């Protein structure tokens, strides 16, 4: 039931700060991803409410305290959520492969996600993502992107985990998915899944840790206009670097 393992995040730091009217304390660590593969556990820029600051990021066992400020903050998290209760690094490595996505239909029940969904929600700002359409004899990769703007607001959840052996704190996230509809159902015609999108006017509500469960469920229904085009098999290459601008080019332009 999962699907969102490949995204692009090629907006620069200034564009992200402007869109979300956010601070970006780690701006000097920002770099572009034309293709970020979740299975490599890349560190991406995430948008959180302003109560998530450097102090409580370094304490893996304390929940952020919400304040009344509407200001947002951009932080950097690794893809593949590690729940705070994981006991050792070997378990964490195995689990984070399974937590690249969180199924919205079961997120309130699953032990890995049920704490984060209520109080640790985030936005993953991506310029697009990649999916494969099953045809008769092959799979055709597609690049999917916003129809009317530059950046998607993908719904995510985060967690902080402290390695008991090294005391290193790892901040990690998962992307929420739901049943595909419209163009996404046509493209992802094997599992019929898509990311959960959050509309611009609902970003602050999504990030608010006091939002009720019913409020969260309602935001799962947000819809945005998308566009897509087929791309080359560079995205799937085992030998060529796919983290280059050409990876998103329409197939007929290559």
C-alpha positions as CSV (number, residue, x, y, z in Angstrom):
1,X,0.0,0.0,0.0
2,X,3.0,2.3,0.0
3,X,4.5,4.2,-2.9
4,X,6.2,7.6,-2.4
5,X,9.9,6.7,-2.4
6,X,11.4,9.1,-5.0
7,X,11.0,12.9,-4.9
8,X,12.7,16.0,-6.2
9,X,13.5,19.0,-3.9
10,X,15.3,21.4,-6.1
11,X,14.0,24.7,-4.7
12,X,16.8,26.8,-3.2
13,X,16.8,27.9,0.4
14,X,15.5,31.4,-0.4
15,X,12.5,30.1,-2.2
16,X,11.6,27.8,0.7
17,X,11.9,30.6,3.2
18,X,9.8,32.9,1.1
19,X,7.0,30.4,0.5
20,X,6.6,29.4,4.2
21,X,7.7,32.7,5.7
22,X,10.1,30.6,7.7
23,X,13.4,30.7,9.5
24,X,16.0,28.2,8.2
25,X,18.8,27.9,10.8
26,X,20.6,25.2,8.8
27,X,20.4,27.1,5.5
28,X,24.2,26.6,5.0
29,X,23.6,22.8,4.8
30,X,20.9,23.1,2.1
31,X,21.5,21.5,-1.2
32,X,19.3,20.6,-4.2
33,X,17.9,17.1,-4.9
34,X,16.7,16.5,-8.5
35,X,16.1,12.9,-7.5
36,X,16.1,11.9,-3.8
37,X,15.8,8.1,-3.4
38,X,14.2,7.3,0.0
39,X,16.1,4.0,0.3
40,X,19.3,6.1,0.5
41,X,17.8,7.9,3.5
42,X,18.7,11.4,2.3
43,X,18.5,14.4,4.6
44,X,15.8,16.7,3.2
45,X,14.4,20.1,4.3
46,X,11.2,19.9,6.3
47,X,8.8,22.6,7.4
48,X,7.7,22.5,11.1
49,X,5.9,24.8,13.5
50,X,8.2,27.3,15.2
51,X,8.0,25.5,18.5
52,X,10.4,22.9,17.0
53,X,13.7,24.5,17.7
54,X,17.3,23.4,18.2
55,X,16.9,22.8,21.9
56,X,14.2,20.2,21.7
57,X,15.6,18.7,18.5
58,X,18.6,17.6,20.6
59,X,16.4,16.0,23.2
60,X,14.9,12.9,21.6
61,X,12.5,12.2,24.4
62,X,10.8,15.6,25.0
63,X,7.9,16.7,23.0
64,X,7.9,20.3,21.6
65,X,5.9,22.8,23.5
66,X,3.5,24.7,21.3
67,X,3.3,28.5,21.5
68,X,1.0,31.0,19.8
69,X,3.4,32.0,17.1
70,X,2.4,31.2,13.6
71,X,5.9,31.4,12.4
72,X,7.4,28.3,10.7
73,X,10.8,26.9,10.8
74,X,12.7,24.7,8.3
75,X,14.8,21.9,9.6
76,X,16.7,19.0,8.1
77,X,15.6,15.4,8.7
78,X,16.6,12.0,7.3
79,X,14.0,10.0,5.3
80,X,12.8,6.9,7.2
81,X,11.1,7.4,10.5
82,X,12.7,5.9,13.6
83,X,10.3,5.9,16.6
84,X,11.7,7.1,19.9
85,X,11.2,3.7,21.5
86,X,13.6,1.7,19.2
87,X,16.2,0.1,21.4
88,X,19.3,-0.2,19.1
89,X,20.8,0.8,15.8
90,X,20.4,-2.6,14.1
91,X,16.6,-2.5,14.7
92,X,16.5,1.2,13.7
93,X,18.3,0.4,10.3
94,X,15.8,-2.3,9.5
95,X,12.7,-0.4,10.6
96,X,13.5,2.9,8.7
97,X,13.3,1.0,5.4
98,X,9.7,0.2,6.3
99,X,8.8,3.7,7.4
100,X,9.6,5.8,4.3
101,X,5.8,6.1,4.0
102,X,3.0,6.0,6.5
103,X,-0.4,4.8,5.3
104,X,-3.0,7.4,6.3
105,X,-5.7,4.8,6.8
106,X,-3.8,3.1,9.6
107,X,-1.5,5.8,10.9
108,X,-3.4,6.3,14.1
109,X,-3.0,2.6,15.0
110,X,0.5,1.6,13.9
111,X,3.0,1.7,16.8
112,X,5.7,3.4,14.6
113,X,3.4,6.3,13.8
114,X,0.6,6.8,16.3
115,X,2.6,9.1,18.6
116,X,3.9,11.3,15.8
117,X,0.6,11.7,13.9
118,X,-1.0,13.7,16.7
119,X,1.8,16.0,17.8
120,X,4.7,15.8,15.3
121,X,3.4,16.6,11.9
122,X,5.5,18.3,9.2
123,X,5.5,19.4,5.6
124,X,7.9,18.0,3.0
125,X,8.2,20.7,0.4
126,X,9.0,19.0,-2.9
127,X,9.0,20.2,-6.5
128,X,7.8,16.9,-7.7
129,X,7.9,13.1,-7.3
130,X,8.3,10.0,-9.4
131,X,6.1,7.0,-10.1
132,X,5.9,4.1,-12.5
133,X,2.9,3.2,-14.7
134,X,2.6,-0.5,-15.5
135,X,2.1,-1.1,-19.2
136,X,1.8,-4.4,-21.0
137,X,5.5,-5.1,-21.4
138,X,7.3,-2.5,-19.2
139,X,7.0,0.1,-16.5
140,X,7.1,3.7,-17.7
141,X,8.5,6.3,-15.2
142,X,6.6,9.5,-14.8
143,X,7.5,12.8,-13.1
144,X,4.5,14.4,-11.3
145,X,4.5,18.0,-10.3
146,X,2.2,20.9,-9.3
147,X,0.0,22.2,-12.1
148,X,-0.4,25.7,-10.7
149,X,2.7,26.4,-8.6
150,X,6.3,25.3,-8.0
151,X,6.2,23.4,-4.7
152,X,4.0,20.6,-3.4
153,X,3.2,20.5,0.4
154,X,3.5,16.8,1.2
155,X,2.0,15.7,4.5
156,X,4.6,14.1,6.8
157,X,5.3,13.1,10.4
158,X,8.6,13.2,12.2
159,X,10.4,11.7,15.2
160,X,13.7,12.1,17.1
161,X,15.6,9.0,18.2
162,X,18.7,8.8,20.4
163,X,21.1,6.0,19.7
164,X,21.8,4.5,23.2
165,X,25.2,3.4,22.2
166,X,26.6,6.6,20.7
167,X,24.1,9.1,22.1
168,X,23.7,10.5,18.6
169,X,20.2,12.1,18.0
170,X,18.7,11.3,14.6
171,X,15.7,13.3,13.4
172,X,13.7,11.4,10.9
173,X,10.4,11.6,8.9
174,X,7.8,9.6,6.9
175,X,5.6,10.7,4.0
176,X,1.9,10.0,4.4
177,X,0.0,8.3,1.5
178,X,-3.6,7.6,0.6
179,X,-5.7,6.0,-2.1
180,X,-4.9,7.5,-5.5
181,X,-7.5,9.4,-7.5
182,X,-7.7,11.2,-10.9
183,X,-4.4,11.4,-12.8
184,X,-2.5,9.6,-10.0
185,X,-4.8,6.6,-10.2
186,X,-4.1,6.4,-13.9
187,X,-0.3,6.6,-13.4
188,X,0.1,4.5,-10.3
189,X,-2.1,1.7,-11.7
190,X,-0.6,-1.1,-9.8
191,X,-1.1,0.0,-6.2
192,X,-3.2,3.1,-6.6
193,X,-1.5,5.2,-4.0
194,X,-0.5,8.8,-3.8
195,X,1.0,11.2,-1.3
196,X,-1.3,13.2,1.0
197,X,-1.2,16.8,-0.2
198,X,-1.8,19.8,2.1
199,X,-3.2,22.9,0.5
200,X,-1.3,26.2,1.1
201,X,-4.1,27.6,3.2
202,X,-4.1,24.6,5.5
203,X,-0.3,24.3,6.2
204,X,-0.5,26.1,9.5
205,X,-3.4,23.9,10.7
206,X,-1.5,20.7,9.7
207,X,1.5,21.8,11.7
208,X,-0.5,22.8,14.8
209,X,0.0,20.0,17.4
210,X,-3.3,20.8,19.1
211,X,-5.3,19.9,16.0
212,X,-7.9,17.2,16.8
213,X,-7.9,13.8,15.3
214,X,-11.0,14.7,13.3
215,X,-9.1,17.8,12.0
216,X,-6.2,15.7,10.9
217,X,-8.6,13.3,9.1
218,X,-10.3,16.2,7.4
219,X,-6.9,17.4,6.0
220,X,-6.2,14.0,4.6
221,X,-8.9,14.9,2.0
222,X,-7.1,18.0,0.7
223,X,-6.7,18.0,-3.1
224,X,-4.3,19.9,-5.4
225,X,-4.0,20.1,-9.2
226,X,-1.2,18.0,-10.6
227,X,0.5,17.5,-13.9
228,X,2.8,14.8,-15.1
229,X,4.9,13.6,-18.1
230,X,6.8,10.5,-18.9
231,X,10.6,10.5,-18.4
232,X,13.5,8.4,-19.4
233,X,14.8,5.3,-17.5
234,X,17.6,7.4,-16.0
235,X,15.6,7.5,-12.8
236,X,16.1,3.7,-12.5
237,X,19.7,3.5,-13.5
238,X,22.1,1.5,-11.4
239,X,25.2,3.0,-13.0
240,X,24.4,6.6,-14.0
241,X,23.9,9.5,-11.5
242,X,20.1,10.2,-11.5
243,X,20.5,13.2,-9.3
244,X,20.8,15.6,-12.2
245,X,18.3,18.1,-13.8
246,X,17.9,15.8,-16.9
247,X,16.1,13.2,-14.7
248,X,12.9,15.2,-14.8
249,X,12.9,16.1,-18.6
250,X,10.0,14.9,-20.7
251,X,10.8,11.8,-22.6
252,X,10.5,13.4,-26.0
253,X,13.0,16.1,-25.1
254,X,15.9,13.8,-24.5
